[in-house]
Amino acid sequence: MDWQTPEDAVPSAFVTESNRRSLVGAPPASGAWRAGDAPGDRRFVSIGELPLEFGGVLPGVTIAYETWGTLNPSGSNAVLVLHALTGDSHVTGRAGPGHPTAGWWPGLVGEGRVLDPDEWFVIAPNMVGGCQGSTGPASIAPDGHEWGPRFPYLTIRDQVEAQRRFATALGIERFALVTGGSMGGMQALEWAAGSPERVERVAILAAPPVSTADQIALNSVQSEAIRFDPAFAGGEYYDAPDGAGPHRGLALARRMALLNYRSPTELNDRFERSWQSGVSPLGDSGRFAVESYLDFHGNKFTRRFDANSYLVLVDAMSSHDVGRDRGGVAAALEAATPHALVLGIDSDRLFPVPGQQEIARHLPGNIDGDDPIVITSPFGHDAFLIEDELVGAQLRRLLEH
């Protein structure tokens, strides 16, 4: 779920000089990409109206996306990469105008990588409800004002329906592979169950078949942290004077989330009980290093994300149930026909391995029979973003089927 940047895997990353520079000056009221900002490597396509699972229609939907490689004449080499909760379309590439951070999966997408643009046409959209170019709460509604808190409730299925329409707009009727981790893994699973005829292979990384009560509870407290910030102003903060948005609430939500993205072992080994300043805990200054780490990433997050988008997207994650109105999880997955890879992480405390075991048991196309692949990593949930060699080797196996 975390939008991993390469330097995050380095223990001292949050105190580098480049990271210090990224926090210079006050953050804007919203870290959303807005029309008129530098587009960077983004492209845009309109998919028109989006009918919503629980009623209503979202009008005038635009999808921001990036691509690598070229679609072959038969259209058989298209790969759809779906990002996690706080990610976007910038899968690989440098930070720069329009892109506040470097790509989040450079170890798997790029020359010589498992998803090499010389072989595959890789497509990565920013999901609807997000804040990096696709239609979301920070976008302008038909009445000329930001959607803000008026933005409709979205489900994972709504987001996948938008992706289907997006693919059709690009002239792609069938994907060689649909893959994603965490929230993107939920969407990949929904593709397999809801549109198996359009997917040859699917890789579901660190994602569950349904969001459990425990996971919904974690989402709810993060949402409340944002809403309790007085600067949230009921979601109407875009024109706040001096950029006074809900920075504290959004940063706190991010800090809460990070505790579920990383494992206790990693945090204990990485920080121990060390003090960031070296001052005794009995003194007037000094903080535990792990507190400084959480603060840095919370504050950095406010510069590239939107609080209303966070609320919309965690609600969508809570909606996730691949078996809803399909006779249950088993029946939904047994109707899925793509070749499938199901990958879990032994130290994942957000979406633990039993969820991947349930998925693997019922997917007839699972290349490992009734079992998921479980990788061993100290990094917890974020391992699908960090363990390039382990994850890449499994994707290569799938692409051979």
C-alpha positions as CSV (number, residue, x, y, z in Angstrom):
1,M,0.0,0.0,0.0
2,D,2.9,2.3,0.6
3,W,4.2,4.2,-2.4
4,Q,7.8,3.0,-2.1
5,T,10.6,5.0,-3.5
6,P,14.0,3.3,-3.9
7,E,15.7,5.3,-1.2
8,D,13.1,4.2,1.4
9,A,14.8,0.8,1.5
10,V,17.9,2.4,2.9
11,P,17.9,2.8,6.7
12,S,19.2,6.4,6.7
13,A,17.1,7.6,3.8
14,F,14.9,9.9,5.7
15,V,17.8,12.0,6.8
16,T,19.6,12.5,3.5
17,E,20.2,16.0,2.2
18,S,17.9,15.5,-0.8
19,N,15.1,14.5,1.5
20,R,15.7,17.5,3.7
21,R,15.4,19.8,0.6
22,S,12.1,18.1,-0.3
23,L,10.6,19.5,2.9
24,V,11.7,23.1,2.4
25,G,8.8,25.6,2.7
26,A,5.2,25.1,3.7
27,P,3.2,22.4,2.0
28,P,0.2,23.3,-0.2
29,A,-3.3,22.8,1.0
30,S,-3.4,19.7,-1.3
31,G,-0.6,17.8,-2.8
32,A,-2.8,16.8,-5.8
33,W,-1.7,17.3,-9.3
34,R,-3.9,20.0,-10.8
35,A,-4.8,21.0,-14.4
36,G,-2.1,23.5,-15.4
37,D,0.7,21.8,-13.5
38,A,3.6,20.3,-15.4
39,P,2.3,17.0,-17.0
40,G,5.6,15.2,-16.7
41,D,5.3,11.9,-18.5
42,R,1.5,11.7,-18.1
43,R,-0.9,11.2,-20.9
44,F,-4.7,11.7,-20.5
45,V,-7.7,10.0,-22.0
46,S,-11.4,10.7,-21.4
47,I,-13.7,7.7,-20.8
48,G,-16.9,9.7,-20.4
49,E,-19.4,8.8,-17.7
50,L,-18.7,6.1,-15.2
51,P,-21.7,4.3,-13.8
52,L,-21.2,3.4,-10.1
53,E,-21.8,0.0,-8.5
54,F,-23.9,1.4,-5.7
55,G,-25.8,3.9,-7.8
56,G,-25.3,7.1,-9.6
57,V,-22.9,8.2,-12.3
58,L,-19.5,10.0,-12.2
59,P,-19.5,12.4,-15.2
60,G,-16.6,13.4,-17.4
61,V,-14.0,11.0,-16.1
62,T,-10.4,11.4,-17.2
63,I,-7.7,8.9,-16.7
64,A,-4.0,9.9,-16.4
65,Y,-1.6,7.2,-17.4
66,E,2.0,6.5,-18.6
67,T,3.3,3.9,-21.0
68,W,6.5,2.2,-21.8
69,G,7.2,0.2,-25.0
70,T,5.1,-0.3,-28.1
71,L,1.9,-2.3,-28.7
72,N,2.7,-5.0,-31.2
73,P,0.6,-5.5,-34.4
74,S,-1.4,-8.3,-32.8
75,G,-2.1,-6.4,-29.6
76,S,-0.8,-9.4,-27.6
77,N,1.9,-7.7,-25.5
78,A,-0.1,-5.3,-23.3
79,V,0.6,-5.3,-19.6
80,L,-1.6,-3.4,-17.1
81,V,0.3,-2.4,-13.9
82,L,-2.0,-1.2,-11.1
83,H,-0.7,0.9,-8.3
84,A,-1.3,0.7,-4.5
85,L,-3.2,3.2,-2.3
86,T,-0.9,6.1,-2.5
87,G,0.8,5.5,-5.8
88,D,0.2,6.8,-9.3
89,S,1.1,6.2,-12.9
90,H,4.8,6.9,-12.4
91,V,6.0,3.3,-12.2
92,T,9.5,4.1,-13.3
93,G,11.5,7.2,-14.1
94,R,13.1,10.1,-12.2
95,A,11.5,12.7,-10.0
96,G,11.1,16.0,-11.8
97,P,8.5,18.5,-13.0
98,G,5.1,16.8,-12.6
99,H,6.5,13.9,-10.6
100,P,7.3,14.7,-7.0
101,T,9.1,11.3,-6.4
102,A,10.9,8.7,-8.6
103,G,9.0,5.7,-9.9
104,W,7.8,3.1,-7.5
105,W,8.7,-0.1,-9.3
106,P,11.9,0.6,-11.3
107,G,13.3,-2.9,-10.4
108,L,10.6,-4.6,-12.4
109,V,9.7,-2.2,-15.3
110,G,12.5,-1.1,-17.6
111,E,15.3,-2.2,-19.9
112,G,16.6,-5.6,-18.8
113,R,13.8,-6.0,-16.2
114,V,11.1,-8.6,-16.2
115,L,8.7,-6.1,-17.8
116,D,11.1,-4.9,-20.5
117,P,9.6,-2.3,-22.8
118,D,11.5,-4.0,-25.7
119,E,9.1,-6.9,-25.3
120,W,6.0,-5.6,-23.4
121,F,3.7,-2.6,-23.8
122,V,3.4,-1.5,-20.2
123,I,0.5,0.7,-19.2
124,A,0.0,2.2,-15.8
125,P,-3.1,4.4,-15.1
126,N,-3.7,6.5,-12.0
127,M,-6.9,5.1,-10.4
128,V,-10.1,7.1,-10.4
129,G,-10.5,8.8,-7.0
130,G,-6.7,9.4,-6.9
131,C,-5.0,12.7,-7.0
132,Q,-2.3,12.5,-9.6
133,G,-4.1,13.4,-12.8
134,S,-7.2,11.0,-12.9
135,T,-10.6,12.4,-11.9
136,G,-10.7,12.6,-8.1
137,P,-11.9,14.9,-5.3
138,A,-9.4,17.6,-6.3
139,S,-10.6,17.7,-9.9
140,I,-13.0,20.3,-11.1
141,A,-16.7,19.2,-11.1
142,P,-19.2,20.3,-13.8
143,D,-20.2,23.3,-11.6
144,G,-16.7,24.7,-11.9
145,H,-15.6,23.9,-8.3
146,E,-13.6,21.1,-6.9
147,W,-15.5,17.9,-6.1
148,G,-14.1,17.9,-2.6
149,P,-16.4,16.0,-0.2
150,R,-19.1,15.7,-2.8
151,F,-17.0,13.1,-4.7
152,P,-19.1,9.9,-4.8
153,Y,-18.4,6.7,-3.0
154,L,-16.2,4.4,-5.1
155,T,-15.7,0.6,-4.9
156,I,-12.9,-1.5,-6.2
157,R,-15.3,-2.6,-8.9
158,D,-15.9,1.0,-10.0
159,Q,-12.2,1.5,-10.4
160,V,-11.8,-1.6,-12.5
161,E,-14.8,-0.6,-14.6
162,A,-13.0,2.6,-15.3
163,Q,-9.9,0.7,-16.2
164,R,-11.9,-1.5,-18.6
165,R,-13.3,1.6,-20.3
166,F,-9.8,3.1,-20.3
167,A,-8.3,0.0,-22.0
168,T,-11.1,0.0,-24.6
169,A,-10.3,3.7,-25.3
170,L,-6.7,2.7,-26.0
171,G,-7.8,-0.1,-28.3
172,I,-6.7,-2.9,-26.0
173,E,-9.2,-5.8,-25.8
174,R,-7.1,-8.3,-23.9
175,F,-4.1,-8.0,-21.6
176,A,-1.2,-10.4,-21.6
177,L,-0.9,-9.6,-17.9
178,V,-2.7,-7.6,-15.3
179,T,-0.7,-7.2,-12.1
180,G,-0.8,-5.1,-8.9
181,G,0.0,-5.2,-5.3
182,S,-2.1,-4.3,-2.2
183,M,-4.9,-2.1,-3.5
184,G,-3.7,-2.8,-7.1
185,G,-3.8,-6.5,-6.2
186,M,-7.5,-6.1,-5.2
187,Q,-8.1,-4.6,-8.6
188,A,-6.1,-7.4,-10.4
189,L,-8.2,-10.0,-8.6
190,E,-11.4,-8.1,-9.7
191,W,-10.2,-8.2,-13.3
192,A,-9.7,-12.0,-13.1
193,A,-13.2,-12.5,-11.6
194,G,-15.1,-9.9,-13.5
195,S,-13.5,-9.9,-17.0
196,P,-11.6,-13.1,-17.4
197,E,-12.1,-13.0,-21.2
198,R,-9.9,-9.8,-21.3
199,V,-7.0,-11.2,-19.2
200,E,-4.5,-13.9,-20.2
201,R,-2.5,-13.8,-17.0
202,V,-3.0,-12.2,-13.6
203,A,-0.6,-11.6,-10.7
204,I,-2.1,-10.8,-7.4
205,L,0.5,-9.5,-5.0
206,A,0.0,-9.1,-1.2
207,A,-3.8,-8.6,-1.5
208,P,-6.8,-10.4,0.2
209,P,-10.0,-11.8,-1.3
210,V,-12.0,-9.5,1.0
211,S,-11.3,-6.6,3.3
212,T,-11.7,-8.0,6.9
213,A,-13.2,-6.2,9.9
214,D,-9.7,-5.7,11.2
215,Q,-8.5,-4.1,7.9
216,I,-11.7,-1.9,7.7
217,A,-11.0,-0.8,11.3
218,L,-7.4,0.2,10.4
219,N,-8.8,2.2,7.5
220,S,-11.4,3.9,9.6
221,V,-9.0,5.3,12.2
222,Q,-6.8,6.7,9.4
223,S,-9.8,8.5,8.0
224,E,-10.8,9.9,11.3
225,A,-7.3,11.3,11.9
226,I,-7.9,13.4,8.7
227,R,-11.4,14.4,9.6
228,F,-10.4,15.5,13.1
229,D,-7.9,18.0,11.8
230,P,-9.6,21.4,12.1
231,A,-8.0,22.5,8.8
232,F,-9.9,19.7,7.0
233,A,-12.9,22.0,7.2
234,G,-15.3,19.3,6.1
235,G,-13.2,18.7,3.0
236,E,-13.5,22.3,1.7
237,Y,-9.9,23.3,2.1
238,Y,-8.6,23.8,-1.5
239,D,-8.9,27.6,-1.3
240,A,-7.7,27.8,2.3
241,P,-5.5,31.0,2.9
242,D,-1.8,30.4,3.0
243,G,-2.3,26.8,1.9
244,A,-3.6,25.8,5.4
245,G,-4.8,22.3,4.5
246,P,-5.3,19.3,6.8
247,H,-1.5,18.5,6.9
248,R,-1.4,17.2,10.5
249,G,-4.3,14.9,10.0
250,L,-3.1,13.5,6.7
251,A,0.5,13.1,8.1
252,L,-0.9,11.2,11.1
253,A,-2.9,8.9,8.8
254,R,0.2,8.2,6.9
255,R,2.1,7.4,10.1
256,M,-0.6,5.0,11.1
257,A,-0.5,3.3,7.8
258,L,3.3,2.9,7.8
259,L,3.1,0.8,10.9
260,N,1.1,-1.7,9.0
261,Y,3.3,-1.6,5.8
262,R,6.5,-2.5,7.6
263,S,7.2,-5.5,9.9
264,P,8.0,-5.2,13.6
265,T,11.3,-7.0,12.9
266,E,12.4,-4.5,10.4
267,L,11.5,-1.5,12.6
268,N,13.2,-3.1,15.6
269,D,16.4,-4.0,13.7
270,R,16.5,-0.8,11.8
271,F,16.0,1.7,14.7
272,E,16.3,-0.3,17.9
273,R,15.9,2.3,20.7
274,S,18.3,4.8,19.2
275,W,17.8,8.5,19.6
276,Q,17.8,10.7,16.5
277,S,19.7,13.5,18.2
278,G,21.8,11.4,20.5
279,V,20.5,13.3,23.5
280,S,19.5,11.3,26.6
281,P,15.8,10.6,27.0
282,L,16.1,12.5,30.3
283,G,17.2,15.7,28.5
284,D,15.0,18.5,27.1
285,S,15.5,17.5,23.4
286,G,16.0,14.4,21.3
287,R,13.5,11.9,19.9
288,F,13.5,8.2,19.2
289,A,14.8,7.6,15.7
290,V,11.7,5.7,14.7
291,E,9.5,8.7,15.7
292,S,11.6,10.9,13.4
293,Y,11.2,8.4,10.6
294,L,7.4,8.4,10.9
295,D,7.3,12.2,11.1
296,F,9.5,12.6,8.0
297,H,7.4,10.3,5.9
298,G,4.1,11.8,7.2
299,N,5.2,15.3,6.4
300,K,6.7,14.4,3.0
301,F,3.4,12.7,2.1
302,T,1.4,15.8,2.6
303,R,3.3,17.4,-0.3
304,R,2.2,14.8,-2.9
305,F,-1.2,13.6,-1.8
306,D,-4.7,14.9,-1.2
307,A,-6.7,14.3,2.0
308,N,-10.0,13.9,0.3
309,S,-8.5,11.3,-2.1
310,Y,-7.1,9.4,0.8
311,L,-10.6,9.2,2.3
312,V,-12.2,8.0,-1.0
313,L,-9.5,5.4,-1.6
314,V,-9.4,3.8,1.8
315,D,-13.2,3.6,1.6
316,A,-12.8,1.8,-1.8
317,M,-10.4,-0.6,-0.1
318,S,-12.9,-1.3,2.6
319,S,-15.5,-2.1,0.0
320,H,-13.4,-4.9,-1.4
321,D,-15.1,-8.3,-1.6
322,V,-14.5,-10.3,-4.8
323,G,-17.5,-12.6,-3.9
324,R,-20.1,-9.9,-3.5
325,D,-23.2,-10.7,-5.6
326,R,-21.3,-13.6,-7.1
327,G,-22.2,-16.4,-4.7
328,G,-19.2,-15.8,-2.4
329,V,-15.4,-15.8,-2.8
330,A,-15.1,-19.5,-3.9
331,A,-17.7,-19.2,-6.6
332,A,-16.3,-15.9,-7.9
333,L,-12.8,-17.2,-8.1
334,E,-13.7,-20.6,-9.6
335,A,-15.2,-18.8,-12.6
336,A,-11.9,-17.0,-13.2
337,T,-9.9,-18.5,-16.1
338,P,-6.6,-16.6,-16.5
339,H,-3.3,-18.2,-15.6
340,A,-2.6,-16.8,-12.1
341,L,0.2,-16.1,-9.7
342,V,-0.8,-15.4,-6.1
343,L,2.0,-14.0,-4.0
344,G,2.1,-13.4,-0.2
345,I,4.8,-12.2,2.2
346,D,5.6,-14.0,5.4
347,S,6.0,-10.8,7.4
348,D,2.9,-9.0,6.1
349,R,0.7,-7.8,9.0
350,L,-1.7,-5.8,6.8
351,F,-2.8,-8.5,4.4
352,P,-1.4,-11.7,5.9
353,V,-0.8,-15.0,4.1
354,P,-4.1,-16.8,5.0
355,G,-5.8,-14.3,2.6
356,Q,-3.5,-15.3,-0.3
357,Q,-4.0,-19.0,0.6
358,E,-7.8,-18.6,0.2
359,I,-7.4,-17.0,-3.2
360,A,-4.9,-19.6,-4.4
361,R,-7.2,-22.4,-3.3
362,H,-10.0,-21.3,-5.5
363,L,-8.3,-20.0,-8.7
364,P,-8.3,-22.8,-11.2
365,G,-5.5,-21.1,-13.2
366,N,-3.1,-20.8,-10.3
367,I,0.2,-21.9,-11.6
368,D,1.1,-23.3,-8.1
369,G,-1.9,-25.4,-7.6
370,D,-3.7,-24.8,-4.4
371,D,-1.0,-22.8,-2.8
372,P,0.3,-19.2,-3.1
373,I,4.0,-18.4,-3.4
374,V,5.1,-16.9,-0.1
375,I,8.3,-14.9,-0.1
376,T,10.4,-14.4,3.0
377,S,11.3,-10.8,3.7
378,P,11.8,-8.6,6.8
379,F,10.1,-5.7,5.0
380,G,6.5,-6.7,5.7
381,H,3.7,-5.6,3.3
382,D,6.0,-3.3,1.4
383,A,8.2,-6.3,0.3
384,F,6.3,-6.5,-3.0
385,L,7.7,-3.0,-3.7
386,I,11.2,-3.7,-2.4
387,E,12.1,-7.4,-3.1
388,D,12.7,-6.9,-6.8
389,E,14.6,-10.2,-7.4
390,L,12.1,-12.3,-5.5
391,V,9.0,-10.8,-7.0
392,G,10.6,-10.5,-10.5
393,A,11.4,-14.2,-10.6
394,Q,7.8,-15.1,-9.9
395,L,6.5,-12.8,-12.5
396,R,8.9,-14.4,-15.0
397,R,7.5,-17.8,-14.2
398,L,3.9,-16.6,-14.8
399,L,4.9,-15.0,-18.1
400,E,6.2,-18.3,-19.3
401,H,2.6,-19.8,-19.1
